[in-house]
Amino acid sequence: MSDHPEPPTFEVAMEDLESCVARLEAGDLTLEQSLEVFERGIAASRACAGLLDQSRKRVQVLVEKAGGEFHLEFLDTDDEEATASEEATASEDAG
């Protein structure tokens, strides 16, 4: 058995985050309890963000270009600009 606990799945982290939000919104916690729940919610939020980032990096589509060349096309808009810039540079180098 490993010394490190297994990281939560996205669904488990999201459920934990939603639970924290519900408890905080209920407004029946002491200040100390609220801080503990808030800290747990922040940890769950960070876990969700990290898992989403890992997933985004894995969701890359390999697209065949004309002439049998391949390039990576990223699915988020931030990377589209980088891909377009790389394509322009590649076509300048080829020509």
Phi, psi and omega per residue, in radians:
M1 nan 2.470 -3.065
S2 -1.371 2.620 3.085
D3 -1.297 -0.395 -3.088
H4 -1.762 2.312 3.098
P5 -1.187 2.607 3.130
E6 -1.175 2.338 3.126
P7 -1.133 2.620 -3.112
P8 -1.212 2.715 3.007
T9 -1.295 2.915 3.113
F10 -1.025 -0.761 -3.094
E11 -1.098 -0.709 3.123
V12 -1.160 -0.772 3.127
A13 -1.106 -0.700 3.135
M14 -1.165 -0.724 3.090
E15 -1.066 -0.718 3.113
D16 -1.109 -0.759 3.117
L17 -1.073 -0.807 3.133
E18 -1.088 -0.660 3.101
S19 -1.108 -0.753 3.122
C20 -1.087 -0.779 -3.137
V21 -1.075 -0.789 -3.134
A22 -1.068 -0.754 3.140
R23 -1.144 -0.697 3.127
L24 -1.201 -0.694 3.141
E25 -1.187 -0.485 3.132
A26 -1.099 -0.540 3.044
G27 1.299 0.288 -3.107
D28 -1.862 0.320 -3.141
L29 -1.715 2.663 2.997
T30 -1.252 2.968 3.104
L31 -1.045 -0.791 -3.132
E32 -1.108 -0.755 3.101
Q33 -1.101 -0.725 3.133
S34 -1.062 -0.737 3.126
L35 -1.126 -0.713 3.120
E36 -1.121 -0.775 3.130
V37 -1.154 -0.698 3.110
F38 -1.065 -0.785 3.124
E39 -1.074 -0.732 3.106
R40 -1.130 -0.668 3.095
G41 -1.119 -0.709 3.101
I42 -1.106 -0.739 3.118
A43 -1.096 -0.729 3.125
A44 -1.153 -0.694 3.113
S45 -1.091 -0.761 3.119
R46 -1.143 -0.662 3.100
A47 -1.099 -0.770 3.112
C48 -1.063 -0.816 -3.126
A49 -1.071 -0.743 3.128
G50 -1.120 -0.744 3.128
L51 -1.169 -0.676 3.087
L52 -1.136 -0.685 3.114
D53 -1.128 -0.730 3.089
Q54 -1.070 -0.729 -3.139
S55 -1.148 -0.730 3.138
R56 -1.053 -0.707 -3.139
K57 -1.173 -0.522 -3.140
R58 -1.397 -0.401 -3.084
V59 -1.577 1.382 3.083
Q60 -2.119 2.342 -3.067
V61 -1.821 2.251 3.089
L62 -1.573 2.032 -3.051
V63 -1.984 2.323 3.116
E64 -1.438 2.237 3.092
K65 -1.634 2.901 3.078
A66 -0.989 2.489 3.129
G67 1.467 0.153 3.076
G68 1.446 0.088 3.109
E69 -1.389 2.690 3.104
F70 -2.110 2.586 3.002
H71 -2.553 2.724 3.100
L72 -1.488 2.336 3.083
E73 -2.069 2.074 -3.104
F74 -1.502 2.599 -3.035
L75 -1.562 -0.196 3.099
D76 -1.735 2.708 -2.983
T77 -1.174 -0.524 -3.140
D78 -1.073 -0.656 -3.087
D79 -1.438 -0.273 3.137
E80 -1.097 -0.685 3.116
E81 -1.116 -0.721 3.129
A82 -1.131 -0.720 3.135
T83 -1.119 -0.759 3.127
A84 -1.101 -0.701 3.111
S85 -1.143 -0.728 3.133
E86 -1.142 -0.687 3.129
E87 -1.124 -0.720 3.123
A88 -1.102 -0.752 3.123
T89 -1.113 -0.741 -3.128
A90 -1.122 -0.706 -3.135
S91 -1.248 -0.538 3.066
E92 -1.181 -0.715 3.132
D93 -1.143 -0.621 -3.110
A94 -1.296 -0.511 -3.044
G95 -1.679 nan nan
